[in-house]
Amino acid sequence: MNKVVETSQTPAANVGFYMDFFGFRERPFSLVPDPEFLFWSAQHRRAYSVLEFGILSHAPITLVTGGVGCGKTTLLRELLRQFEDRVTVGLISNAQGGRGELIQWVLNSLGVRFDPAVGYVQLFQLLQDFLIEEYARGHRVILIFDEAQNLSRESLEELRMLTNINSGKDELLQLVLVGQPELRDIIMQPSLRQLAQRIAASFHLNPLDADSVQALITFRLRTAGGTGSEFTEAAARRIHEVTRGVPRLVNQICDMCLLYAWSTDNYQVDEQVVQAVLDDGVFFAAQLAAEEENRK
């Protein structure tokens, strides 16, 4: 017999019920970043090693690309957590504008106060003074540009100019460019050749294969206090098909599958439970994927 959820209950309480039902300490598939739930697939380990090499080797520019939800930001967050006492980080997301505006985004991300009315030269000097002060404190400055594929070519060229602040053995500034796969194509254009030549470390994150999706599901279940067998192998294969191995989407549909299993007193998510989630249209990403296939 299906459970009936009272309208007076909050969503948080409902999630708590399925947690108690399965014996979880916490939600296995929450989208909230948590280092304890970071799943290290083989390619994520390689990507982390490349990123770590880029930081430790003082690479002027490190490039990380991959599709939406493949774990780029999670990897960066974990990496910077390891270096948090030794670096000053500026995060710039979806920066827009041309020459002069980019440096304002940079100063703002670093918490440096400035007068927007002053010219580019003064802003550049302000940034350079800040970098020298941080260097004197024993801190390197790392600028992370998220969604960097949206930067104009003029802005990308200006980034290259920022690396000119470094001189000799004194590495004052490192850049990390994070973006969609098309970012690599943009940087490889002849007009940005000088920028490409300064990328000393790069990695492209692909979606997970079927075995890795199964391992991800099992890992997160056990980390949350489960047995790891709450999802059947057939269910995991179906989830891989629907999500195409994108970790964020795997977490979304698994969370909903647990809710559906709980509502029918089912202690295991099988292929039928996954299909019920899909048939009800509550996993929105599946609808988007179907529309993309129809457009091809």
C-alpha positions as CSV (number, residue, x, y, z in Angstrom):
1,M,0.0,0.0,0.0
2,N,1.4,3.4,-1.0
3,K,2.2,5.9,1.7
4,V,0.2,9.2,1.7
5,V,2.2,12.3,2.5
6,E,0.3,14.8,4.6
7,T,0.3,18.3,3.1
8,S,1.3,19.7,6.4
9,Q,4.6,17.9,6.3
10,T,7.6,19.8,5.0
11,P,9.8,18.5,2.2
12,A,12.7,18.2,4.7
13,A,10.6,15.9,6.9
14,N,9.6,13.7,4.0
15,V,13.3,13.2,3.0
16,G,14.0,12.4,6.7
17,F,11.4,9.6,6.5
18,Y,13.1,7.9,3.6
19,M,16.4,8.3,5.4
20,D,15.0,6.5,8.4
21,F,13.4,3.9,6.2
22,F,16.7,3.0,4.6
23,G,18.8,3.6,7.7
24,F,20.8,6.5,6.3
25,R,22.5,9.1,8.5
26,E,22.2,11.7,5.8
27,R,21.0,12.0,2.2
28,P,23.2,10.0,0.0
29,F,22.6,12.0,-3.2
30,S,22.4,15.6,-1.9
31,L,23.6,18.1,-4.5
32,V,25.2,20.2,-1.7
33,P,29.0,19.9,-2.0
34,D,30.5,17.7,0.7
35,P,34.1,16.5,0.6
36,E,33.1,13.3,2.4
37,F,30.9,12.3,-0.6
38,L,33.5,13.2,-3.2
39,F,33.7,10.1,-5.5
40,W,37.1,9.5,-7.1
41,S,36.6,7.8,-10.4
42,A,39.8,7.0,-12.3
43,Q,39.5,10.1,-14.5
44,H,38.7,12.3,-11.6
45,R,41.9,11.2,-9.9
46,R,43.9,11.9,-13.1
47,A,42.2,15.3,-13.4
48,Y,43.0,16.1,-9.7
49,S,46.7,15.1,-10.3
50,V,46.9,17.4,-13.3
51,L,45.3,20.3,-11.4
52,E,47.6,19.7,-8.4
53,F,50.6,19.6,-10.7
54,G,49.5,22.9,-12.3
55,I,49.3,24.6,-8.9
56,L,52.5,23.1,-7.5
57,S,54.6,23.7,-10.7
58,H,53.5,27.3,-10.8
59,A,51.8,26.9,-14.2
60,P,50.8,30.3,-15.5
61,I,47.5,28.9,-16.8
62,T,45.7,25.7,-16.0
63,L,42.7,24.6,-18.2
64,V,39.8,22.4,-17.0
65,T,37.0,21.6,-19.4
66,G,34.0,19.2,-19.3
67,G,30.3,19.1,-19.7
68,V,27.8,20.6,-17.2
69,G,27.6,18.5,-14.0
70,C,30.8,16.4,-14.7
71,G,32.5,17.6,-11.5
72,K,34.8,20.4,-12.5
73,T,33.9,22.8,-9.7
74,T,33.9,20.0,-7.2
75,L,37.4,19.0,-8.1
76,L,38.6,22.6,-7.9
77,R,36.9,23.1,-4.5
78,E,38.6,20.0,-3.1
79,L,42.0,21.1,-4.5
80,L,41.8,24.6,-3.1
81,R,40.8,23.2,0.2
82,Q,44.2,21.5,0.4
83,F,45.9,24.8,-0.3
84,E,43.7,27.2,1.6
85,D,46.4,28.3,4.0
86,R,48.9,29.1,1.3
87,V,46.8,30.8,-1.5
88,T,44.5,33.7,-2.0
89,V,41.7,32.8,-4.4
90,G,39.6,35.0,-6.6
91,L,36.6,33.3,-8.3
92,I,35.1,35.0,-11.3
93,S,31.9,33.5,-12.8
94,N,30.4,34.6,-16.1
95,A,32.5,37.7,-16.4
96,Q,31.4,40.0,-19.2
97,G,32.7,43.2,-20.9
98,G,35.8,44.2,-22.8
99,R,39.2,45.6,-21.9
100,G,39.2,47.4,-18.6
101,E,36.1,45.7,-17.3
102,L,37.8,42.3,-16.8
103,I,40.3,43.8,-14.4
104,Q,37.5,45.2,-12.4
105,W,36.0,41.7,-12.1
106,V,39.4,40.5,-10.9
107,L,39.8,43.2,-8.3
108,N,36.3,42.7,-7.0
109,S,36.8,38.9,-6.7
110,L,39.9,39.6,-4.6
111,G,38.2,42.1,-2.3
112,V,40.3,45.0,-3.5
113,R,38.5,48.3,-3.3
114,F,38.9,50.5,-6.4
115,D,37.4,53.6,-8.0
116,P,35.6,52.5,-11.2
117,A,36.2,56.0,-12.7
118,V,40.0,55.6,-12.8
119,G,41.8,54.4,-15.9
120,Y,43.1,51.0,-16.8
121,V,46.7,51.8,-16.0
122,Q,45.7,52.7,-12.4
123,L,43.6,49.6,-12.0
124,F,46.4,47.4,-13.3
125,Q,48.9,49.0,-10.9
126,L,46.4,48.5,-8.0
127,L,46.3,44.8,-8.9
128,Q,50.0,44.5,-9.2
129,D,50.5,46.1,-5.8
130,F,48.0,43.7,-4.2
131,L,49.8,40.7,-5.8
132,I,53.2,41.9,-4.4
133,E,51.7,42.4,-0.9
134,E,50.3,38.8,-1.0
135,Y,53.6,37.4,-2.2
136,A,55.3,39.2,0.7
137,R,52.9,37.4,3.0
138,G,53.9,34.1,1.5
139,H,50.6,33.7,-0.5
140,R,50.2,33.0,-4.1
141,V,47.1,34.4,-5.8
142,I,45.0,32.1,-8.0
143,L,42.3,33.5,-10.2
144,I,39.6,31.0,-11.2
145,F,37.4,31.9,-14.2
146,D,34.3,29.7,-14.2
147,E,32.3,29.4,-17.4
148,A,35.3,30.8,-19.2
149,Q,33.8,29.9,-22.6
150,N,31.6,33.0,-22.2
151,L,34.6,35.3,-22.1
152,S,35.2,37.4,-25.2
153,R,38.3,36.9,-27.2
154,E,39.4,40.4,-26.1
155,S,39.0,39.3,-22.5
156,L,40.9,36.0,-23.1
157,E,43.8,38.0,-24.6
158,E,43.7,40.3,-21.6
159,L,44.1,37.3,-19.3
160,R,47.3,36.5,-21.1
161,M,48.5,40.0,-20.4
162,L,47.8,39.5,-16.7
163,T,50.3,36.6,-16.6
164,N,53.0,39.1,-17.7
165,I,52.9,40.4,-14.1
166,N,55.0,37.3,-13.3
167,S,58.7,37.8,-13.8
168,G,61.7,35.5,-13.3
169,K,61.2,33.0,-10.4
170,D,58.6,35.1,-8.7
171,E,55.2,33.7,-9.5
172,L,52.7,36.2,-8.2
173,L,49.6,35.1,-10.2
174,Q,48.2,31.8,-11.6
175,L,45.1,31.5,-13.7
176,V,42.7,28.5,-13.8
177,L,40.2,28.5,-16.7
178,V,37.1,26.3,-16.2
179,G,34.5,25.8,-18.9
180,Q,32.5,23.8,-21.3
181,P,34.2,21.7,-24.0
182,E,34.0,24.5,-26.5
183,L,36.4,26.5,-24.5
184,R,39.3,24.3,-25.8
185,D,38.2,25.0,-29.4
186,I,38.1,28.8,-28.7
187,I,41.6,28.8,-27.2
188,M,43.0,26.8,-30.1
189,Q,42.1,29.4,-32.6
190,P,45.1,31.1,-34.3
191,S,44.3,34.5,-32.8
192,L,44.7,33.1,-29.3
193,R,47.9,31.1,-29.9
194,Q,49.9,33.0,-27.4
195,L,47.4,32.3,-24.7
196,A,47.3,28.6,-25.6
197,Q,51.1,28.5,-25.3
198,R,50.9,29.6,-21.6
199,I,48.6,26.7,-20.6
200,A,51.0,24.3,-18.9
201,A,48.4,21.9,-17.5
202,S,45.0,20.9,-18.8
203,F,42.4,18.1,-18.5
204,H,39.0,17.3,-20.0
205,L,36.5,15.6,-17.8
206,N,34.2,13.1,-19.6
207,P,30.9,11.6,-18.3
208,L,31.2,8.4,-16.3
209,D,31.0,5.0,-17.9
210,A,28.4,2.4,-16.7
211,D,30.8,0.8,-14.2
212,S,31.8,4.1,-12.7
213,V,28.1,5.1,-12.3
214,Q,27.5,1.8,-10.4
215,A,30.6,2.6,-8.2
216,L,29.4,6.1,-7.6
217,I,26.0,5.0,-6.4
218,T,27.4,2.3,-4.2
219,F,30.0,4.7,-2.7
220,R,27.5,7.4,-1.8
221,L,25.0,4.9,-0.3
222,R,27.7,3.4,2.0
223,T,29.0,6.9,2.9
224,A,25.5,7.8,4.0
225,G,25.3,4.7,6.2
226,G,23.6,2.3,3.8
227,T,24.7,-1.1,2.7
228,G,25.4,-0.1,-0.9
229,S,22.9,-2.6,-2.3
230,E,19.9,-0.4,-2.1
231,F,20.1,-0.1,-6.0
232,T,20.1,-3.1,-8.2
233,E,22.7,-3.5,-11.0
234,A,19.9,-3.2,-13.5
235,A,18.7,0.0,-11.9
236,A,22.2,1.5,-12.1
237,R,22.5,0.6,-15.8
238,R,19.2,2.3,-16.5
239,I,20.3,5.3,-14.6
240,H,23.6,5.4,-16.6
241,E,21.5,5.3,-19.9
242,V,19.2,8.1,-18.8
243,T,21.9,10.4,-17.3
244,R,24.6,9.6,-19.9
245,G,27.0,9.3,-16.9
246,V,26.8,12.9,-15.8
247,P,27.4,12.8,-12.0
248,R,25.0,15.7,-11.1
249,L,22.2,14.0,-13.0
250,V,23.0,10.6,-11.4
251,N,22.6,12.2,-8.0
252,Q,19.3,13.9,-9.0
253,I,17.6,10.8,-10.3
254,C,18.9,8.5,-7.5
255,D,17.5,10.9,-4.8
256,M,14.1,10.7,-6.5
257,C,14.3,6.9,-6.9
258,L,14.8,6.6,-3.1
259,L,11.8,8.7,-2.5
260,Y,9.7,6.5,-4.9
261,A,10.9,3.3,-3.3
262,W,10.1,4.6,0.2
263,S,6.6,5.5,-1.0
264,T,5.9,1.9,-2.0
265,D,7.6,0.2,1.0
266,N,10.3,-1.1,-1.3
267,Y,13.7,-1.5,0.4
268,Q,15.5,-1.7,-3.0
269,V,15.5,0.5,-6.1
270,D,15.1,-1.7,-9.1
271,E,14.6,-1.0,-12.8
272,Q,10.8,-0.6,-12.3
273,V,11.3,2.1,-9.7
274,V,13.6,4.0,-12.0
275,Q,11.1,3.7,-14.8
276,A,8.3,5.0,-12.6
277,V,10.3,8.1,-11.9
278,L,10.8,8.5,-15.7
279,D,7.2,7.8,-16.5
280,D,6.0,10.4,-14.1
281,G,8.2,13.1,-15.6
282,V,9.7,14.2,-12.3
283,F,13.2,13.8,-13.6
284,F,13.3,16.9,-15.8
285,A,16.7,16.2,-17.3
286,A,15.4,13.1,-19.0
287,Q,12.9,15.2,-20.9
288,L,15.6,17.6,-22.0
289,A,17.7,14.7,-23.3
290,A,14.7,13.3,-25.2
291,E,14.1,16.7,-26.8
292,E,17.8,16.9,-27.8
293,E,17.6,13.5,-29.5
294,N,14.5,14.5,-31.4
295,R,16.2,17.6,-32.7
296,K,19.0,15.5,-34.2
